[in-house]
């Protein structure tokens, strides 16, 4: 059963701390786009509610089997729907393809969905927000696992303030003078945003700079994958890491690593960062996790000021967390009780990604 309750969860995301909590909880590498005023405390743009249908229930009886490997998958474009003889054909939007894989080992099954933390309304058509194999997998799943549970997400906004903010203008003291001057020039015309950034630590300033630049890409946080799945799935949703583990991955970066992280975000002009967000979105729509990982690796190499520090950052906030996700998946996995795992798509692909880690552990992993 399906019920498309578009925007229900997104309405809770208001203010700087909440916006950054979503960003922390669902990954660093994609920009959060919501409202041009969200970072200065104004309410986010709210998405209209979609048409009511029926909710997906966990382990729904008589669920259809997900599409087998090798069968043609629906494309992320419009198609002509069948109609009565002589009637005009009706154009029906199809959902984006999106990265989706099935990992099996004996009686263990893991459905692996690569999320993007921002999106466009066209990614999730009201008639069918996800491809049928994804919907079938949600029906068959005993539970859904995000990076962070929805309950922890609500509380994690306090962690962002506690570990990322200062009570005074600390950022100018933590950066070289030339880097701070670059931020001031970058934020010209946005005094409210600059006032917020002054009181952040460098790792959080980097995320804010990414977010400001990403607002112009036309993507919105309420159309990110996680809130859309949460609006659709009626069942148990758990987290693969704790709040403390997640915040430590970012707040535990050394000052040199935090500066490198911020320098990379300042390396390109805002228009170039916007272009990168759109490229990542297009790759995600195509549904190839390895292509996304390869693109991200090239970008990291291009933007790195210090390749050594850049590799250490990626290791801490991407690869070590991917290892943890796999370990938690295997602890949760039970014979004949599939789990639907939805994590940032950039955790899936590449030689150190979740798909490769599962193959190393004897799983057969195929795209659907």
RAHU-V574925 format. One line per field, one symbol per residue. burial: # if it has 16 or more other C-alpha atoms within 10 Angstrom, else .. Layout:
# RAHU-V574925
burial->???
This chain:
# RAHU-V574925
burial->.#########..#######################.####..#####.......#####......##.......##................############...##############.####..######################.###.##.###.###...####.##...##..##.##.....##.######################.#################.#######..##.#####...##########...#..##.###.##.###########.##...#..###...##..#..####.###.##..#...#...##############.####.##....#.#.##
